Structure formats: structure tokens, C-alpha cells
Amino acid sequence: MNPRILAPMLLLALAAPVAADVIHEERSLYRDITVEQNGPRRCLIFNVHRGDRNQTCIDLNEPERLVFSYTRMSFAGLLLTPEPESILIAGLGGGSIPMTFGDLFPEARIDVIEIDPAVVSVAREFFLFEESENMRVHVNDARVFIKRAVLAGRQYDYIMLDAFTGDYIPEHLLTREFLEEVKQILSPGGVLVANTFSTSRLYDHESVTYQRVWNEFYNFKLPTSGNRIIITRSGALPPRGDLGGVARRLAERLDPYGVPLLEYPARMSTRVDWDMSRRVLTDQYSPGNLLRD
């Protein structure tokens, strides 16, 4: 073949993305689950009618480092509650977030809620997830678990809402009534961290709903992520100027996980950037299927 033709073909071949290998597939009660591997990166994908969406990825060469911006952003709540002794995480995925919390706070009690037992099995088999004496997974609906926690009088210092179906957050975990239940199990001085999307058509509705229940929250976004993290607590938020000092104290501990905590305070804002006239989401008015992007 003419070298002038062969050279461009070789360049195109080298530039083409390498197809990921599917190493596991199954259909659970709730979704289709796929695990793909591309070099050292392994990803959990929930296959839904709108297309594939990565839920968790790990780099097997550096499994402790968090791959996605939103998982790193989830630890910004430590700026409000730096030493949680009890942690509740709704949504397991591949287990990156609870495993990181377990490393950071080995003495903390960590409860993880995951509705899909197949996700728990996949996290254990393919994503290095392990329970410990202090960290336990509860196969349950998050709304049911939290209702029971309210009745039992349990409280948590750090609550992370990260439950996604693959399309979006389940509707019953978006409502005012649900957030009021969450508020009852948040300890004095505790922090709520919720992972949502910055581009969802529900953005305005979510924002006014959180505002109705919590009055004020930090809206945390990064230009590198389509997620927005809501960070709030019962009572007044600390001034943003105070967060820098906390970030400096914690930055070195979080560096092994790739969390650039020093950059976060400047990105957290209480400015209202949503339509205040939108209707609050309730158990009777939760049109997620119609409004999600």
C-alpha cells in the first residue's frame, strides 16, 4: 500500500477510542446492569430507556482515587461537619463514596441504603466494596428506612442522598414530606448533602422544595460537572468565609482520594438562581416523569 495512504490510516486507528469490554451483564428487579472495563477503568452502568449512564467508575491502578467530579464534590459537606460519627448514605452504586468515608472515619457508624440487591452483589464482586464492623448495607427503600429511623429516634451527623434509578432520583425521594423526614434524623450540627443535576428541568422545583424545608442551602457546582450538590443543615449555615479554614485543615487528609477541597468554598453559594414561583414538590405533586430532562 502507498505509504502516503497507510500513514493517515495508522493515525486514525491510534486515535480511535478503544471499545470497552463488557465483563458482566444482568437484569435485576429494577434495572439492567452492565459492568464495562476499558484498560484499568471499570464502570458500573445502569441501562435505561434514555441510554447508558455511568453510576460508578474506578481506576484499578488507583482504586482509592475518586474518578467522577460529583463523587469528589460529595465530600464538601465535611466543610460543615468535619468529624462525623454517624453517616447515612442513600444509594450504593459501586460503593466508592461509603468506602471513602470508611477510610476517612474508621470509627464512624455508616449505614448505606440500597434498594437493589443486585447492585450490592455487583459492588462487592467488581468494585472492591466491602462491609466492615462499622459499615453495613441495608437492602431497602430509602424512604422506608428513613421513616423507620424517625420512629426509632436514630440520628446521623452526615446524610448523603445519592439514590438514582439511572434516569433520575426516584420521585418519592424528591418531595417536601421526604425532606422533612430526613430533617428529623439529622443530628444537631449535622449536614445534609444531596446529589442532583444542574441541568434537570426539575431544577427549579427541587430548589424551592429544599428551600421550603431547609430555608437556606449552599448550591455547589463545578464547570467540569453536570451535577449540583445541595449542602445544608438545620439552623443557620456557617459564613462561607469560615469554610476556607476548615478546608485547609482537612485538605491533606482528602488529597489521596483526589478531592480538591481547597477549591470548594469559592464554588459554594447561597445565591438564588432558580425560579421562585415554581411549585414545591410534594407526595401529591411530584411530576418527575414529565419534567426530567
C-alpha positions in Angstrom: 0.0 0.0 0.0 1.2 3.5 -0.7 2.9 4.9 2.4 1.1 8.2 2.0 -2.2 6.4 2.4 -1.0 4.0 5.1 0.3 6.7 7.5 -3.1 8.5 7.8 -4.9 5.2 8.3 -2.5 4.3 11.2 -3.0 7.7 12.8 -6.8 7.3 12.7 -6.5 3.8 14.2 -4.4 5.1 17.0 -6.8 8.0 17.7 -9.9 5.9 17.7 -11.4 5.2 21.2 -10.8 1.6 22.5 -14.1 -0.2 22.9 -14.8 -1.2 26.5 -15.1 -4.9 27.3 -18.4 -6.0 28.9 -17.4 -8.2 31.8 -20.8 -8.5 33.5 -24.5 -8.1 32.5 -27.7 -8.8 34.3 -31.3 -7.7 34.6 -32.3 -7.0 38.2 -35.8 -6.3 39.5 -35.2 -2.6 39.0 -32.9 -2.1 36.0 -30.4 -3.6 33.5 -26.9 -3.6 35.0 -23.7 -3.7 33.0 -20.1 -3.6 34.1 -17.6 -2.5 31.5 -13.8 -2.4 31.6 -11.6 -0.2 29.5 -7.9 -0.6 30.4 -7.7 -0.1 34.2 -11.0 1.7 34.3 -14.0 -0.3 35.3 -17.5 1.3 35.2 -21.0 0.3 36.5 -23.7 1.3 34.1 -27.5 1.3 34.6 -29.1 0.7 31.2 -32.3 2.6 31.0 -34.6 3.7 28.2 -32.8 7.0 27.8 -29.5 5.3 27.3 -26.5 4.2 29.3 -25.3 6.2 32.3 -22.2 5.5 34.4 -23.0 5.2 38.1 -19.6 4.4 39.3 -16.1 4.1 37.8 -12.9 3.0 39.5 -9.3 3.0 38.3 -8.0 -0.4 39.3 -4.4 1.1 39.4 -5.5 3.7 42.0 -8.8 2.4 43.4 -8.8 4.9 46.3 -8.9 7.9 44.0 -12.4 9.1 43.1 -13.0 9.2 39.3 -16.0 11.4 39.0 -16.3 15.1 40.0 -19.6 14.6 41.7 -18.2 11.8 44.0 -15.4 14.2 45.0 -17.9 17.0 45.5 -19.9 14.8 47.9 -17.3 15.4 50.5 -17.8 19.1 50.6 -20.2 18.5 53.4 -17.2 18.0 55.6 -16.6 21.7 55.5 -19.7 22.0 57.7 -19.3 18.8 59.7 -15.6 17.8 59.7 -15.7 14.8 62.1 -19.0 12.9 61.6 -19.5 10.0 64.0 -22.6 8.6 62.2 -23.1 8.6 58.4 -26.2 7.7 56.3 -25.8 7.2 52.5 -28.8 6.6 50.3 -27.7 4.8 47.2 -24.7 2.4 46.9 -23.7 2.4 43.2 -20.2 0.8 43.2 -19.6 1.8 46.8 -16.9 4.5 46.2 -18.5 7.0 48.5 -19.1 4.8 51.5 -15.7 3.1 51.1 -14.0 6.5 51.2 -16.0 7.6 54.3 -15.0 4.3 55.9 -11.3 5.0 55.2 -11.6 8.6 56.5 -13.6 7.8 59.6 -13.0 4.1 60.6 -14.7 4.6 63.9 -17.9 6.2 62.5 -21.1 4.2 62.1 -22.0 4.1 58.5 -25.4 2.9 57.2 -25.8 2.5 53.4 -29.3 2.1 51.9 -29.6 0.3 48.5 -32.9 -0.9 47.2 -31.5 -3.3 44.6 -29.7 -6.4 46.0 -28.1 -7.0 42.6 -26.3 -3.6 42.9 -24.9 -4.8 46.2 -23.6 -8.0 44.7 -22.0 -6.2 41.8 -20.4 -3.7 44.1 -18.8 -6.5 46.1 -17.7 -8.6 43.2 -16.5 -6.0 40.7 -15.8 -2.7 42.6 -13.9 -3.8 45.7 -16.7 -2.9 48.0 -16.5 -4.5 51.5 -18.7 -4.0 54.5 -17.0 -3.7 57.9 -17.8 -3.9 61.5 -19.0 -0.2 61.4 -20.3 -0.1 57.9 -23.5 -2.0 56.9 -25.6 -2.1 53.8 -29.4 -2.2 54.2 -31.3 -3.6 51.2 -34.4 -1.4 51.5 -36.2 1.6 50.0 -34.6 4.8 51.4 -38.0 6.3 52.2 -39.0 3.3 54.3 -35.6 3.1 56.0 -35.7 6.8 57.0 -39.3 6.6 58.2 -38.3 3.7 60.5 -35.2 5.7 61.6 -37.6 8.5 62.6 -39.7 6.2 64.7 -36.6 4.6 66.3 -35.2 8.1 67.1 -31.9 7.5 65.2 -29.9 10.5 64.1 -26.9 11.0 61.8 -24.2 13.6 61.6 -23.8 13.3 57.8 -26.6 12.3 55.4 -25.8 11.8 51.8 -28.7 11.4 49.3 -27.3 9.8 46.2 -30.1 7.5 45.0 -30.6 7.4 41.3 -32.5 5.0 39.1 -30.3 5.6 36.0 -32.7 8.3 34.7 -33.1 10.4 37.8 -33.9 10.5 41.5 -37.0 8.4 42.4 -39.9 10.7 42.8 -40.8 9.8 46.4 -37.2 10.9 47.4 -37.8 14.4 45.9 -40.7 15.7 48.0 -41.2 18.1 50.8 -42.6 15.3 53.0 -39.5 13.2 52.5 -37.1 16.0 53.2 -39.0 16.8 56.4 -38.4 13.1 57.4 -34.7 13.5 56.6 -34.6 16.6 58.7 -35.9 14.7 61.7 -32.9 12.2 61.7 -30.2 14.8 61.2 -28.3 15.4 64.4 -27.8 18.9 65.8 -24.9 20.3 63.8 -25.2 17.6 61.2 -25.1 18.1 57.5 -27.3 17.0 54.6 -25.6 16.6 51.2 -27.8 15.8 48.1 -26.6 15.0 44.6 -28.8 16.3 41.9 -28.4 17.6 38.3 -27.6 21.2 37.4 -29.4 20.8 34.0 -32.6 19.0 35.0 -36.0 20.5 34.2 -36.7 19.8 37.8 -34.0 22.2 39.0 -36.4 25.0 39.9 -38.9 22.6 41.6 -36.1 20.9 43.6 -34.6 24.2 44.7 -37.8 25.7 46.0 -38.6 22.4 47.8 -35.3 22.3 49.6 -35.7 26.0 50.4 -39.1 25.4 51.9 -37.8 22.7 54.2 -34.3 23.9 55.0 -34.7 27.7 54.4 -31.2 28.1 53.0 -28.6 25.9 51.4 -25.2 26.0 49.7 -25.6 25.4 46.0 -22.3 23.8 44.9 -21.5 23.4 41.2 -18.3 23.0 39.1 -17.8 23.7 35.5 -16.4 20.2 35.0 -19.6 18.5 36.2 -23.3 18.4 35.2 -24.2 17.7 38.9 -25.0 20.2 41.5 -24.6 19.3 45.2 -27.0 20.8 47.8 -25.4 21.2 51.2 -27.4 22.3 54.2 -28.2 21.7 57.8 -30.7 22.6 60.5 -30.2 26.1 61.7 -28.1 28.8 60.1 -25.3 28.0 57.7 -21.8 29.0 58.6 -20.5 32.0 56.7 -18.7 31.0 53.6 -15.6 32.8 54.8 -15.3 30.3 57.6 -15.1 27.3 55.2 -11.7 28.1 53.9 -10.1 27.5 57.3 -11.8 24.1 57.6 -10.7 23.2 54.1 -7.1 23.9 54.9 -7.3 21.7 58.0 -8.8 18.8 56.0 -7.2 19.1 52.6 -4.2 16.8 53.3 -6.5 14.0 54.5 -8.6 14.2 51.4 -5.8 14.5 48.9 -5.2 10.7 48.5 -8.8 10.5 47.2 -8.4 13.2 44.6 -10.7 15.6 46.4 -9.5 19.3 45.8 -11.2 20.6 49.0 -9.4 23.9 48.9 -11.2 24.8 45.7 -14.6 24.1 47.0 -15.6 27.1 49.3 -15.3 29.6 46.4 -17.8 27.5 44.4 -20.4 27.2 47.1 -23.1 29.9 47.0 -26.4 30.7 48.7 -27.5 32.9 45.8 -30.9 32.1 44.4 -30.5 31.1 40.7 -33.9 29.4 40.3 -37.5 30.5 39.6 -39.0 31.1 43.0 -42.5 30.8 41.6 -42.2 27.1 40.8 -44.4 24.7 42.7 -43.0 22.8 45.7 -42.8 19.0 45.1 -45.0 17.0 47.4 -46.2 13.5 47.7 -49.3 14.6 45.8 -47.5 16.8 43.3 -44.3 15.1 42.1 -44.2 15.2 38.3 -40.8 13.8 37.8 -41.7 11.6 34.8 -42.9 14.7 32.9 -40.3 17.2 33.9 -37.0 15.3 33.9 -34.6 16.2 31.2 
